[in-house]
Amino acid sequence: MDAIIKRNNVNVIGNGEQVILFAHGFGCDQHAWKFVIDAFTEDYKVVLFDYTGSGRSDLSQYDPAKYSNIDGYAQDILDVCQALDLRNVIFVGHSVSSMTGILAAIRHPEYFVKLVLIGPSPRYLNTENYTGGFEQKDLEVLFEFMENNYLGWSSAMAPAIMGNSDRPELGEFLTGSFCSTDPDVARDFARVTFMSDNRADLSKLTVPSLTLQCSNDIIAPLAVGEYVHRHTPGNEFLRLNAAGHCPHISEPEETIAAIRAFIQRN
């Protein structure tokens, strides 16, 4: 079990008994939660980790075959729960981690009591009768840019993903996170994320969940959040005032209030 703690750079802080497990999105690590976790450490036990290949995880343990689909990342979540013997966990996942959290909760619902999904998307590609936000040709251009100039891609994409162009320091924060990620892992993770299709999994979730939707989110537009809400049993939907794809960074107080209101309700 110590191997998992080391592999995923697991950190446990806080004074409470109820566990909140925070799972970062693509191109980030547990540092992305720095603006919200202090609001929960007084009353909860906060568990932070980095997916294998991200942040300060053990990069030598990254297996391209295992992490060639989202299931590999969902297994990281389950491994952390098993290593710490966690039960009745409140899971908070950003972006692609919304789906990894759902997959983990479908496989082992006994580990989880509630899921908070920040900017979730079960499919990023547009298809017949479904708006995901991206066309195939758009993603191919994105992947080619990443392959040829990862740092340039990071500098261009991170501010666009963050939104809030009037506060460039937010885009710089996300750019720094993207640029510190191993380029090969990032390219793999991007393909896994943007080519995934987990729409059929939504109906299998039995754990209560909350979708937090931002405005002007170029990664997970409003139609996607509404789709998640309609197709996920027991899902609540809240549209935030926050803009962009990272409200836990751009509007932490609003995000904290939304999470707290949901997890404190019986």
Buried (B, 14 or more C-beta within 10 A) or exposed (E): EEEBBEBBBBBBEBEEEBBBBBBBBBBBBBBBBEBBBBBBBEBBBBBBBBBBBBBBBBBEBBEEEBBEEBBBBBBBBBBBBBBBEBEEBBBBBBBBBBBBBBBBBBBBEEBBBBBBBBBBBBBBBBEEEBBBBBEEEBBEEBBEBBEEEBEEBBBEBBBBBBBBEEBEEBBBBBBEBBBBBBBEBBBBBBBBBBBBBBBEBBEBBEBBBBBBBBBEBBBBBBEBBBBBBEBBEEBBBBEBEBBBBBBBBBBBEBBBEBBBEBBEEE
